[in-house]
Amino acid sequence: MASNTTENSNAAPGLSASAGGRMIYFLRHGRTEWNNQLRYQGAVDIPLNEDGRMQAHKAALRFSSADIDAVISSPLSRAMETAERIASFHKGLKVESTPLLTEVDFGKWEGRTVPEIKAGYADVFAKWRNDPLNVDAPGGESMDSLYERCGLFAEQLLARPERSIVVVGHGAMLRALFPRLLQLPRVSYFWKTRLDNCSITAFSADAGRFALIYQNDTLHLKITEDKIAYLPIL
């Protein structure tokens, strides 16, 4: 009897079909001091702290035995250092950077804690928390701009030929990107999903569409280093 695997894959990717084919792995960068201090961290170039470097090292170990064809990163140093650690385990692999992956510019909220923002921008902050894809931070990037660049990156990523790609980005930007990968309506995904530092989220990218395989995998951060390389990424 002839196999109908290809037909099922096209009809219901990620549902009835097994995961496989082209895979895209998304990582949020490792921790920074501003993450520890709960400060809004956007386009300001804050580096990894020691904990963040260890997280990046463990994430790199997770991918060390995998076949990775490309690593793409935000140009901000906290993402680039995370990406470079991953690429270092794969001979000849260089990190590509694109401004499309840069974190959202939070304007006048950059470097401030939530209580500090509420003290000066209570009304607009409350509106933004309720509807972050339709309200802009004062002096920051417009949410229309974020939405559009996420769409452009999604198109570029789907058109790439590599079979296995690692993308390193930022919490807010990735939360805006994931719904665009899935071609969902413009809805807020910001406060409805967890995306920890150096977590892995995987999508398949076959039949001209993305399918979410898993999200926020942090197992590599919770076990001893000698076991990390044996963890599967799929």
N, CA, C and O of each residue as an XYZ file, in Angstrom:
936
protein
N       0.851     -1.201      0.000
C       0.000      0.000      0.000
C       0.882      1.244      0.000
O       1.822      1.329      0.790
N       0.595      2.209     -0.870
C       1.430      3.388     -1.004
C       1.305      4.269      0.215
O       0.229      4.384      0.803
N       2.434      4.906      0.605
C       2.433      5.799      1.758
C       1.819      7.130      1.389
O       2.046      7.635      0.290
N       1.032      7.715      2.305
C       0.473      9.045      2.067
C       1.072     10.064      3.010
O       0.417     11.053      3.339
N       2.343      9.843      3.469
C       3.001     10.742      4.419
C       3.109     12.160      3.882
O       2.827     13.123      4.595
N       3.526     12.292      2.597
C       3.681     13.628      2.014
C       2.361     14.345      1.943
O       2.271     15.535      2.247
N       1.308     13.608      1.531
C      -0.011     14.224      1.443
C      -0.489     14.704      2.799
O      -1.023     15.807      2.916
N      -0.299     13.876      3.836
C      -0.719     14.271      5.177
C       0.088     15.444      5.692
O      -0.439     16.324      6.373
N       1.396     15.454      5.358
C       2.260     16.550      5.805
C       1.785     17.876      5.256
O       1.788     18.879      5.969
N       1.370     17.896      3.981
C       0.886     19.124      3.374
C      -0.472     19.527      3.922
O      -0.777     20.715      4.033
N      -1.297     18.524      4.269
C      -2.657     18.813      4.720
C      -2.689     19.295      6.168
O      -3.460     20.191      6.512
N      -1.848     18.696      7.016
C      -1.915     19.033      8.441
C      -0.540     19.009      9.073
O      -0.276     18.168      9.932
N       0.365     19.929      8.664
C       1.709     19.926      9.239
C       1.656     20.191     10.729
O       0.943     21.087     11.181
N       2.424     19.400     11.508
C       2.466     19.601     12.943
C       1.291     19.001     13.682
O       1.242     19.059     14.911
N       0.338     18.423     12.956
C      -0.818     17.836     13.612
C      -0.791     16.317     13.464
O      -0.534     15.607     14.436
N      -1.052     15.814     12.263
C      -1.030     14.370     12.047
C       0.315     13.896     11.527
O       0.641     12.715     11.640
N       1.106     14.809     10.953
C       2.395     14.422     10.386
C       3.484     14.472     11.448
O       3.405     15.260     12.390
N       4.495     13.635     11.296
C       5.618     13.668     12.223
C       6.505     14.866     11.930
O       6.578     15.332     10.793
N       7.186     15.367     12.973
C       8.098     16.500     12.796
C       9.307     16.051     11.996
O       9.756     14.912     12.126
N       9.820     16.919     11.190
C      10.984     16.575     10.385
C      11.153     17.583      9.275
O      10.496     18.624      9.270
N      12.026     17.285      8.337
C      12.263     18.219      7.251
C      13.028     19.432      7.722
O      13.933     19.309      8.547
N      12.681     20.610      7.212
C      13.358     21.834      7.612
C      12.938     22.225      9.023
O      11.755     22.209      9.362
N      13.934     22.579      9.844
C      13.667     22.968     11.228
C      14.320     24.307     11.518
O      15.458     24.555     11.118
N      13.588     25.174     12.220
C      14.095     26.469     12.657
C      14.006     26.499     14.177
O      12.931     26.289     14.740
N      15.119     26.756     14.839
C      15.173     26.803     16.298
C      15.410     28.243     16.740
O      16.366     28.879     16.297
N      14.559     28.751     17.599
C      14.652     30.126     18.085
C      15.105     30.126     19.540
O      14.572     29.389     20.369
N      16.084     30.955     19.834
C      16.553     31.134     21.207
C      16.430     32.589     21.612
O      16.752     33.493     20.841
N      15.962     32.802     22.824
C      16.135     34.110     23.440
C      17.553     34.138     24.015
O      18.049     33.117     24.492
N      18.203     35.296     23.971
C      19.571     35.441     24.466
C      19.674     35.101     25.951
O      18.657     34.984     26.635
N      20.895     34.944     26.446
C      21.138     34.709     27.866
C      20.839     35.937     28.717
O      20.576     37.022     28.197
N      20.884     35.748     30.019
C      20.499     36.800     30.949
C      21.511     37.943     30.996
O      22.696     37.767     30.715
N      20.999     39.122     31.363
C      21.814     40.323     31.562
C      21.502     40.896     32.940
O      20.578     40.448     33.618
N      22.289     41.897     33.343
C      22.007     42.543     34.626
C      20.661     43.258     34.601
O      19.968     43.314     35.618
N      20.288     43.802     33.451
C      18.977     44.454     33.366
C      17.852     43.438     33.477
O      16.797     43.750     34.030
N      18.051     42.229     32.965
C      17.056     41.176     33.188
C      16.909     40.910     34.682
O      15.796     40.802     35.198
N      18.050     40.804     35.373
C      18.011     40.533     36.822
C      17.329     41.651     37.599
O      16.670     41.404     38.609
N      17.491     42.875     37.122
C      16.914     44.035     37.808
C      15.499     44.365     37.324
O      14.891     45.337     37.772
N      14.983     43.540     36.400
C      13.628     43.716     35.858
C      13.458     45.083     35.202
O      12.426     45.738     35.345
N      14.513     45.499     34.468
C      14.453     46.755     33.730
C      14.053     46.494     32.284
O      14.428     45.475     31.704
N      13.292     47.415     31.705
C      12.911     47.261     30.300
C      14.155     47.401     29.435
O      14.858     48.411     29.476
N      14.400     46.372     28.664
C      15.646     46.238     27.909
C      15.293     46.044     26.444
O      14.846     44.971     26.038
N      15.495     47.068     25.673
C      15.140     46.994     24.265
C      16.328     47.174     23.357
O      17.176     46.288     23.247
N      16.395     48.329     22.699
C      17.450     48.578     21.724
C      18.784     48.964     22.360
O      19.806     48.982     21.675
N      18.791     49.275     23.670
C      20.058     49.557     24.351
C      20.895     48.277     24.371
O      20.383     47.195     24.659
N      22.181     48.411     24.061
C      23.044     47.233     23.895
C      23.638     46.810     25.240
O      24.767     47.175     25.568
N      22.880     46.050     26.005
C      23.311     45.555     27.306
C      23.931     44.162     27.120
O      23.301     43.296     26.513
N      25.148     43.927     27.627
C      25.812     42.633     27.411
C      25.283     41.546     28.340
O      24.569     41.827     29.303
N      25.638     40.314     28.041
C      25.350     39.205     28.940
C      26.103     39.395     30.250
O      27.199     39.955     30.265
N      25.518     38.929     31.345
C      26.276     38.833     32.592
C      26.860     37.416     32.703
O      26.730     36.619     31.774
N      27.489     37.110     33.811
C      28.138     35.797     33.933
C      27.129     34.653     33.855
O      27.388     33.620     33.238
N      25.991     34.854     34.485
C      24.941     33.838     34.406
C      24.478     33.659     32.963
O      24.251     32.535     32.515
N      24.339     34.759     32.243
C      23.925     34.694     30.845
C      24.937     33.985     29.970
O      24.568     33.257     29.048
N      26.213     34.195     30.256
C      27.255     33.497     29.483
C      27.216     31.995     29.746
O      27.424     31.196     28.833
N      26.951     31.617     30.982
C      26.818     30.197     31.283
C      25.592     29.613     30.592
O      25.644     28.496     30.078
N      24.493     30.357     30.574
C      23.310     29.886     29.865
C      23.608     29.703     28.373
O      23.196     28.713     27.768
N      24.326     30.668     27.788
C      24.673     30.565     26.371
C      25.561     29.354     26.107
O      25.403     28.666     25.099
N      26.490     29.100     27.015
C      27.367     27.935     26.880
C      26.545     26.641     26.927
O      26.784     25.727     26.137
N      25.594     26.563     27.835
C      24.775     25.354     27.939
C      23.875     25.195     26.710
O      23.661     24.079     26.234
N      23.354     26.300     26.203
C      22.565     26.226     24.971
C      23.418     25.742     23.804
O      22.967     24.958     22.970
N      24.665     26.225     23.760
C      25.580     25.781     22.709
C      25.861     24.289     22.811
O      25.930     23.602     21.792
N      26.023     23.781     24.021
C      26.214     22.346     24.211
C      25.003     21.564     23.707
O      25.152     20.477     23.150
N      23.826     22.105     23.899
C      22.591     21.437     23.457
C      22.609     21.228     21.943
O      22.105     20.223     21.442
N      23.193     22.185     21.220
C      23.241     22.092     19.758
C      24.553     21.498     19.236
O      24.733     21.358     18.026
N      25.460     21.152     20.136
C      26.813     20.765     19.705
C      26.852     19.508     18.855
O      27.744     19.369     18.018
N      25.918     18.591     19.041
C      25.909     17.344     18.274
C      24.935     17.377     17.109
O      24.801     16.393     16.382
N      24.262     18.490     16.928
C      23.252     18.600     15.866
C      23.891     19.102     14.573
O      24.946     19.735     14.598
N      23.251     18.818     13.458
C      23.660     19.369     12.169
C      22.988     20.730     12.005
O      21.780     20.809     11.780
N      23.770     21.790     12.118
C      23.261     23.156     11.999
C      23.855     23.788     10.751
O      25.074     23.814     10.578
N      22.995     24.295      9.886
C      23.444     24.864      8.615
C      23.646     26.375      8.674
O      24.422     26.920      7.888
N      22.966     27.058      9.585
C      23.078     28.517      9.665
C      22.686     28.982     11.062
O      21.829     28.387     11.716
N      23.335     30.064     11.505
C      22.983     30.728     12.761
C      22.756     32.201     12.435
O      23.626     32.861     11.867
N      21.583     32.708     12.797
C      21.212     34.088     12.497
C      20.900     34.784     13.814
O      20.260     34.204     14.691
N      21.353     36.038     13.955
C      21.196     36.717     15.239
C      20.834     38.182     15.068
O      21.123     38.807     14.048
N      20.196     38.701     16.095
C      20.114     40.145     16.282
C      21.536     40.692     16.405
O      22.417     39.997     16.911
N      21.775     41.931     15.950
C      23.115     42.511     16.081
C      23.480     42.954     17.494
O      24.645     43.260     17.749
N      22.518     43.000     18.425
C      22.825     43.416     19.790
C      23.729     42.381     20.463
O      23.570     41.180     20.246
N      24.670     42.845     21.274
C      25.744     41.980     21.773
C      25.249     40.811     22.599
O      25.840     39.732     22.553
N      24.172     41.000     23.358
C      23.686     39.899     24.192
C      23.179     38.729     23.340
O      23.281     37.569     23.737
N      22.638     39.048     22.179
C      22.200     37.997     21.256
C      23.380     37.449     20.454
O      23.497     36.238     20.266
N      24.255     38.342     19.981
C      25.390     37.901     19.171
C      26.307     36.975     19.954
O      26.771     35.971     19.414
N      26.579     37.292     21.222
C      27.444     36.416     22.013
C      26.799     35.048     22.205
O      27.479     34.024     22.143
N      25.495     35.028     22.437
C      24.785     33.755     22.558
C      24.905     32.965     21.256
O      25.184     31.767     21.276
N      24.693     33.635     20.129
C      24.762     32.979     18.822
C      26.170     32.480     18.506
O      26.343     31.390     17.960
N      27.175     33.289     18.855
C      28.558     32.899     18.571
C      28.980     31.672     19.370
O      29.772     30.860     18.892
N      28.458     31.536     20.577
C      28.754     30.330     21.366
C      28.204     29.091     20.667
O      28.850     28.044     20.643
N      27.030     29.217     20.111
C      26.429     28.083     19.392
C      27.233     27.765     18.138
O      27.535     26.601     17.874
N      27.581     28.785     17.368
C      28.333     28.568     16.131
C      29.716     27.998     16.393
O      30.258     27.295     15.540
N      30.300     28.281     17.546
C      31.667     27.853     17.839
C      31.828     26.336     17.865
O      32.941     25.833     17.709
N      30.749     25.611     18.056
C      30.797     24.145     18.077
C      30.666     23.534     16.684
O      30.682     22.313     16.529
N      30.535     24.400     15.662
C      30.319     23.911     14.299
C      31.363     24.548     13.383
O      31.277     25.731     13.056
N      32.332     23.764     12.981
C      33.492     24.251     12.236
C      33.069     25.006     10.982
O      32.290     24.514     10.165
N      33.608     26.219     10.856
C      33.372     27.031      9.672
C      32.060     27.790      9.662
O      31.796     28.544      8.726
N      31.228     27.610     10.684
C      29.929     28.281     10.716
C      30.070     29.679     11.308
O      30.548     29.838     12.431
N      29.656     30.682     10.555
C      29.716     32.073     10.993
C      28.315     32.598     11.265
O      27.358     32.232     10.582
N      28.207     33.451     12.262
C      26.913     34.020     12.618
C      26.548     35.138     11.645
O      27.348     36.042     11.399
N      25.354     35.075     11.100
C      24.797     36.172     10.312
C      24.008     37.076     11.253
O      23.383     36.597     12.200
N      24.036     38.369     10.997
C      23.216     39.270     11.814
C      22.271     40.058     10.919
O      22.585     40.363      9.769
N      21.119     40.376     11.467
C      20.150     41.183     10.734
C      19.424     42.115     11.700
O      19.020     41.687     12.781
N      19.254     43.383     11.325
C      18.526     44.319     12.193
C      17.058     43.969     12.337
O      16.381     44.502     13.217
N      16.548     43.079     11.485
C      15.154     42.665     11.605
C      14.893     41.945     12.928
O      13.753     41.883     13.389
N      15.953     41.401     13.541
C      15.821     40.681     14.801
C      16.109     41.530     16.030
O      16.038     41.033     17.154
N      16.436     42.812     15.831
C      16.734     43.689     16.962
C      15.536     43.779     17.902
O      14.388     43.761     17.459
N      15.808     43.877     19.193
C      14.723     43.999     20.155
C      13.942     45.291     19.938
O      14.463     46.259     19.384
N      12.698     45.292     20.375
C      11.856     46.480     20.299
C      12.533     47.641     21.030
O      13.049     47.463     22.133
N      12.532     48.804     20.431
C      13.022     50.017     21.092
C      11.902     50.536     21.991
O      10.851     50.960     21.511
N      12.143     50.495     23.307
C      11.128     50.939     24.256
C      11.224     52.423     24.587
O      10.565     52.893     25.515
N      12.031     53.161     23.843
C      12.059     54.614     23.978
C      12.350     55.080     25.389
O      13.362     54.704     25.980
N      11.464     55.900     25.927
C      11.670     56.494     27.255
C      11.527     55.484     28.388
O      11.809     55.807     29.542
N      11.094     54.271     28.074
C      10.990     53.237     29.100
C      12.276     52.420     29.248
O      12.413     51.640     30.191
N      13.204     52.597     28.328
C      14.440     51.808     28.355
C      15.177     52.015     29.678
O      15.371     53.149     30.116
N      15.583     50.922     30.305
C      16.361     50.975     31.525
C      15.553     51.229     32.783
O      16.118     51.303     33.875
N      14.242     51.363     32.650
C      13.401     51.643     33.808
C      12.677     50.375     34.269
O      12.392     49.481     33.472
N      12.393     50.317     35.543
C      11.593     49.224     36.098
C      10.109     49.552     35.919
O       9.758     50.686     35.592
N       9.252     48.572     36.131
C       7.813     48.814     35.999
C       7.334     49.911     36.947
O       6.596     50.791     36.505
N       7.717     49.906     38.240
C       7.269     51.003     39.114
C       7.727     52.372     38.606
O       6.985     53.348     38.719
N       8.932     52.458     38.051
C       9.429     53.731     37.529
C       8.628     54.171     36.307
O       8.336     55.357     36.148
N       8.273     53.218     35.443
C       7.478     53.549     34.262
C       6.073     53.984     34.666
O       5.536     54.951     34.126
N       5.486     53.269     35.611
C       4.135     53.626     36.065
C       4.103     55.010     36.694
O       3.105     55.725     36.596
N       5.193     55.379     37.336
C       5.239     56.693     37.995
C       5.162     57.840     36.992
O       4.623     58.904     37.299
N       5.700     57.622     35.793
C       5.722     58.706     34.812
C       4.793     58.524     33.633
O       4.463     59.493     32.950
N       4.356     57.267     33.375
C       3.570     56.991     32.169
C       2.427     56.020     32.481
O       2.199     55.073     31.729
N       1.732     56.244     33.549
C       0.751     55.272     34.045
C      -0.313     54.929     33.003
O      -0.609     53.754     32.788
N      -0.890     55.944     32.356
C      -2.004     55.704     31.436
C      -1.560     54.922     30.195
O      -2.159     53.905     29.845
N      -0.514     55.405     29.543
C      -0.084     54.754     28.310
C       0.501     53.369     28.597
O       0.371     52.457     27.780
N       1.146     53.213     29.763
C       1.698     51.904     30.105
C       0.576     50.893     30.327
O       0.686     49.746     29.896
N      -0.489     51.300     30.987
C      -1.626     50.403     31.205
C      -2.246     49.999     29.872
O      -2.619     48.841     29.686
N      -2.356     50.940     28.952
C      -2.906     50.628     27.626
C      -1.979     49.677     26.879
O      -2.439     48.748     26.214
N      -0.672     49.910     26.989
C       0.293     49.040     26.298
C       0.255     47.623     26.866
O       0.313     46.655     26.108
N       0.158     47.487     28.181
C       0.096     46.153     28.780
C      -1.150     45.397     28.329
O      -1.118     44.173     28.206
N      -2.231     46.103     28.084
C      -3.468     45.471     27.637
C      -3.462     45.168     26.144
O      -4.137     44.240     25.698
N      -2.702     45.946     25.365
C      -2.735     45.781     23.904
C      -1.392     46.188     23.305
O      -1.316     47.198     22.605
N      -0.312     45.407     23.572
C       1.034     45.834     23.191
C       1.294     45.924     21.692
O       2.249     46.585     21.285
N       0.483     45.286     20.862
C       0.709     45.384     19.415
C      -0.015     46.562     18.777
O       0.056     46.754     17.563
N      -0.709     47.348     19.589
C      -1.411     48.512     19.038
C      -1.153     49.792     19.819
O      -1.748     50.827     19.521
N      -0.275     49.735     20.813
C       0.091     50.915     21.601
C       1.608     51.020     21.613
O       2.298     50.024     21.831
N       2.136     52.232     21.379
C       3.581     52.435     21.290
C       4.153     53.009     22.575
O       3.523     53.839     23.231
N       5.363     52.557     22.933
C       6.084     53.182     24.044
C       6.512     54.588     23.626
O       6.957     54.769     22.492
N       6.393     55.592     24.502
C       6.772     56.960     24.143
C       8.215     57.047     23.652
O       9.143     56.645     24.355
N       8.396     57.569     22.453
C       9.726     57.732     21.889
C      10.343     56.448     21.362
O      11.509     56.444     20.968
N       9.585     55.358     21.347
C      10.129     54.067     20.919
C       9.661     53.659     19.541
O       9.069     54.450     18.807
N       9.934     52.421     19.204
C       9.532     51.882     17.911
C       8.021     51.706     17.867
O       7.412     51.272     18.845
N       7.430     52.037     16.751
C       6.002     51.824     16.608
C       5.711     50.335     16.471
O       6.506     49.586     15.904
N       4.590     49.925     16.983
C       4.205     48.525     16.872
C       3.889     48.145     15.432
O       4.004     46.977     15.061
N       3.492     49.119     14.615
C       3.323     48.848     13.181
C       4.656     48.452     12.559
O       4.727     47.525     11.752
N       5.722     49.173     12.948
C       7.051     48.863     12.435
C       7.493     47.469     12.873
O       8.021     46.700     12.070
N       7.276     47.143     14.151
C       7.639     45.818     14.653
C       6.893     44.730     13.900
O       7.490     43.735     13.488
N       5.595     44.914     13.720
C       4.768     43.927     13.050
C       5.237     43.703     11.614
O       5.280     42.570     11.134
N       5.585     44.782     10.944
C       6.018     44.668      9.551
C       7.377     43.986      9.434
O       7.566     43.144      8.556
N       8.334     44.335     10.307
C       9.645     43.694     10.176
C       9.597     42.220     10.568
O      10.363     41.411     10.045
N       8.706     41.874     11.480
C       8.515     40.465     11.801
C       7.996     39.709     10.588
O       8.433     38.592     10.311
N       7.063     40.320      9.864
C       6.544     39.691      8.656
C       7.606     39.537      7.591
O       7.659     38.514      6.907
N       8.453     40.544      7.442
C       9.520     40.475      6.453
C      10.515     39.383      6.804
O      10.954     38.638      5.928
N      10.878     39.282      8.088
C      11.813     38.230      8.490
C      11.202     36.853      8.291
O      11.893     35.927      7.866
N       9.922     36.704      8.589
C       9.245     35.422      8.385
C       9.316     35.003      6.914
O       9.572     33.838      6.610
N       9.092     35.941      6.016
C       9.160     35.644      4.587
C      10.572     35.235      4.176
O      10.757     34.270      3.434
N      11.563     35.976      4.666
C      12.949     35.670      4.325
C      13.361     34.297      4.856
O      14.051     33.537      4.177
N      12.931     33.997      6.068
C      13.298     32.728      6.692
C      12.687     31.555      5.944
O      13.349     30.539      5.731
N      11.445     31.686      5.550
C      10.774     30.604      4.840
C      11.402     30.356      3.480
O      11.368     29.235      2.972
N      11.977     31.399      2.887
C      12.568     31.276      1.554
C      13.992     30.726      1.566
O      14.525     30.389      0.510
N      14.610     30.630      2.726
C      15.991     30.149      2.800
C      16.066     28.657      2.500
O      15.108     27.926      2.750
N      17.214     28.195      1.958
C      17.313     26.791      1.561
C      17.806     25.840      2.651
O      17.659     24.626      2.517
N      18.398     26.381      3.746
C      19.028     25.505      4.742
C      17.993     24.608      5.424
O      16.830     24.979      5.586
N      18.450     23.425      5.816
C      17.568     22.457      6.463
C      17.431     22.684      7.962
O      16.410     22.327      8.549
N      18.449     23.275      8.592
C      18.437     23.446     10.049
C      19.053     24.796     10.399
O      20.235     25.024     10.140
N      18.270     25.683     10.979
C      18.698     27.056     11.256
C      18.442     27.382     12.723
O      17.393     27.037     13.268
N      19.404     28.048     13.359
C      19.230     28.576     14.712
C      19.122     30.093     14.617
O      19.963     30.745     13.998
N      18.088     30.647     15.230
C      17.849     32.093     15.234
C      17.902     32.574     16.684
O      17.207     32.033     17.544
N      18.721     33.582     16.953
C      18.857     34.113     18.314
C      18.308     35.541     18.348
O      18.752     36.416     17.604
N      17.340     35.747     19.223
C      16.702     37.055     19.294
C      16.364     37.455     20.720
O      17.082     37.126     21.664
N      15.247     38.177     20.857
C      14.886     38.828     22.112
C      13.441     38.524     22.488
O      12.629     38.146     21.644
N      13.139     38.697     23.770
C      11.840     38.310     24.289
C      10.653     38.961     23.600
O       9.754     38.260     23.136
N      10.629     40.283     23.522
C       9.477     40.966     22.934
C       9.413     40.738     21.432
O       8.338     40.487     20.887
N      10.565     40.825     20.755
C      10.574     40.653     19.308
C      10.118     39.258     18.916
O       9.328     39.113     17.983
N      10.598     38.217     19.610
C      10.210     36.855     19.271
C       8.725     36.611     19.557
O       8.065     35.876     18.823
N       8.205     37.223     20.613
C       6.774     37.066     20.903
C       5.914     37.720     19.814
O       4.786     37.291     19.571
N       6.441     38.744     19.172
C       5.738     39.350     18.041
C       5.929     38.524     16.764
O       5.048     38.481     15.906
N       7.084     37.871     16.650
C       7.395     37.099     15.445
C       6.607     35.796     15.355
O       6.114     35.453     14.281
N       6.480     35.069     16.455
C       5.886     33.731     16.398
C       4.469     33.722     15.800
O       4.175     32.860     14.973
N       3.583     34.651     16.192
C       2.262     34.645     15.541
C       2.336     34.915     14.039
O       1.518     34.404     13.273
N       3.306     35.711     13.623
C       3.456     35.976     12.190
C       3.935     34.728     11.458
O       3.517     34.478     10.327
N       4.807     33.943     12.088
C       5.221     32.691     11.465
C       4.015     31.785     11.234
O       3.941     31.078     10.229
N       3.072     31.814     12.173
C       1.901     30.949     12.101
C       0.743     31.589     11.329
O      -0.343     31.018     11.234
N       0.993     32.787     10.778
C      -0.015     33.513      9.986
C      -1.310     33.742     10.777
O      -2.415     33.644     10.243
N      -1.136     34.047     12.056
C      -2.281     34.360     12.898
C      -2.689     35.822     12.702
O      -1.879     36.632     12.251
N      -3.920     36.162     13.032
C      -4.315     37.575     12.995
C      -3.450     38.390     13.958
O      -2.787     37.833     14.834
N      -3.465     39.681     13.789
C      -2.670     40.560     14.659
C      -3.290     40.594     16.051
O      -4.196     41.379     16.330
N      -2.780     39.727     16.910
C      -3.273     39.633     18.280
C      -2.085     39.684     19.234
O      -0.957     39.375     18.852
N      -2.351     40.076     20.482
C      -1.295     40.148     21.481
C      -0.905     38.750     21.940
O      -1.747     37.962     22.368
N       0.404     38.456     21.839
C       0.968     37.183     22.273
C       1.923     37.404     23.446
O       2.470     36.457     24.010
N       2.109     38.680     23.800
C       3.165     39.067     24.730
C       3.010     38.424     26.103
O       3.959     37.824     26.607
N       1.855     38.535     26.708
C       1.680     38.092     28.086
C       0.975     36.737     28.168
O       0.529     36.325     29.239
N       0.881     36.057     27.040
C       0.168     34.781     26.995
C       1.108     33.596     26.794
O       0.659     32.465     26.607
N       2.393     33.855     26.832
C       3.349     32.776     26.615
C       4.623     33.065     27.389
O       4.997     34.223     27.577
N       5.288     32.006     27.837
C       6.550     32.148     28.561
C       7.708     31.947     27.584
O       7.678     31.048     26.743
N       8.721     32.792     27.707
C       9.886     32.698     26.843
C      11.115     33.060     27.676
O      11.527     34.219     27.714
N      11.692     32.070     28.335
C      12.801     32.299     29.254
C      14.115     32.536     28.510
O      14.258     32.176     27.342
N      15.062     33.147     29.208
C      16.389     33.356     28.621
C      17.009     32.018     28.242
O      17.003     31.069     29.027
N      17.541     31.960     27.032
C      18.198     30.781     26.453
C      17.270     29.568     26.346
O      17.734     28.429     26.298
N      15.984     29.814     26.308
C      15.046     28.737     25.992
C      15.044     28.496     24.486
O      15.412     29.369     23.701
N      14.623     27.294     24.101
C      14.543     26.911     22.696
C      13.086     26.741     22.304
O      12.312     26.092     23.008
N      12.721     27.328     21.176
C      11.413     27.132     20.568
C      11.638     26.648     19.143
O      12.436     27.233     18.411
N      10.950     25.591     18.744
C      11.208     24.962     17.442
C       9.982     25.029     16.540
O       8.853     24.789     16.967
N      10.242     25.363     15.287
C       9.222     25.332     14.244
C       9.718     24.448     13.104
O      10.910     24.440     12.797
N       8.818     23.714     12.485
C       9.139     23.106     11.199
C       8.792     24.122     10.111
O       7.978     25.019     10.325
N       9.409     23.973      8.964
C       9.180     24.930      7.873
C       9.128     24.170      6.555
O      10.060     24.219      5.752
N       8.030     23.475      6.355
C       7.842     22.676      5.146
C       6.524     23.039      4.479
O       5.645     23.647      5.088
N       6.408     22.652      3.213
C       5.177     22.864      2.443
C       4.767     24.340      2.413
O       3.581     24.661      2.343
N       5.777     25.247      2.467
C       5.499     26.671      2.367
C       4.865     27.291      3.580
O       4.255     28.356      3.486
N       5.002     26.621      4.762
C       4.399     27.173      5.973
C       5.200     26.725      7.198
O       5.960     25.758      7.147
N       5.006     27.454      8.296
C       5.624     27.094      9.570
C       4.617     26.350     10.440
O       3.412     26.593     10.370
N       5.136     25.439     11.260
C       4.305     24.776     12.276
C       5.092     24.747     13.585
O       6.267     24.379     13.598
N       4.453     25.131     14.671
C       5.097     25.131     15.983
C       5.233     23.699     16.490
O       4.246     22.966     16.565
N       6.472     23.296     16.841
C       6.737     21.942     17.339
C       6.800     21.941     18.868
O       6.165     21.107     19.513
N       7.560     22.866     19.448
C       7.565     23.024     20.904
C       8.076     24.417     21.248
O       8.656     25.104     20.407
N       7.853     24.829     22.504
C       8.242     26.183     22.919
C       8.803     26.186     24.330
O       8.373     25.420     25.192
N       9.782     27.074     24.548
C      10.357     27.378     25.868
C      10.986     26.146     26.527
O      10.784     25.909     27.718
N      11.740     25.371     25.762
C      12.469     24.224     26.305
C      13.734     24.736     26.999
O      14.603     25.328     26.358
N      13.831     24.505     28.312
C      14.997     24.954     29.093
C      15.679     23.791     29.817
O      16.406     24.011     30.786
N      15.454     22.565     29.362
C      16.001     21.413     30.065
C      17.527     21.474     30.145
O      18.110     21.023     31.131
N      18.180     22.026     29.118
C      19.648     22.121     29.099
C      20.190     23.035     30.192
O      21.368     22.955     30.538
N      19.346     23.896     30.732
C      19.768     24.795     31.807
C      19.611     24.166     33.188
O      20.024     24.749     34.191
N      19.020     22.988     33.238
C      18.647     22.385     34.516
C      19.400     21.106     34.845
O      19.200     20.531     35.915
N      20.274     20.648     33.934
C      21.002     19.406     34.187
C      22.497     19.687     34.128
O      22.909     20.774     33.724
N      23.309     18.718     34.526
C      24.760     18.900     34.527
C      25.299     18.941     33.097
O      24.729     18.342     32.185
N      26.406     19.661     32.921
C      26.955     19.888     31.584
C      27.275     18.602     30.838
O      27.118     18.547     29.619
N      27.718     17.571     31.541
C      28.121     16.344     30.870
C      26.959     15.615     30.216
O      27.181     14.712     29.408
N      25.728     15.982     30.544
C      24.554     15.319     29.965
C      23.875     16.144     28.876
O      23.027     15.628     28.147
N      24.238     17.413     28.759
C      23.499     18.311     27.875
C      23.574     17.881     26.418
O      22.559     17.884     25.721
N      24.760     17.511     25.950
C      24.931     17.180     24.531
C      24.108     15.969     24.104
O      23.896     15.750     22.912
N      23.649     15.190     25.065
C      22.855     14.003     24.741
C      21.356     14.303     24.652
O      20.570     13.448     24.246
N      20.972     15.514     25.032
C      19.560     15.888     24.921
C      19.189     16.094     23.471
O      19.958     16.710     22.733
N      18.056     15.610     23.035
C      17.633     15.863     21.658
C      17.149     17.305     21.501
O      16.720     17.931     22.471
N      17.219     17.821     20.289
C      16.601     19.117     19.997
C      15.303     18.914     19.241
O      14.567     19.873     19.008
N      15.011     17.687     18.857
C      13.759     17.364     18.205
C      13.295     15.993     18.680
O      12.245     15.514     18.252
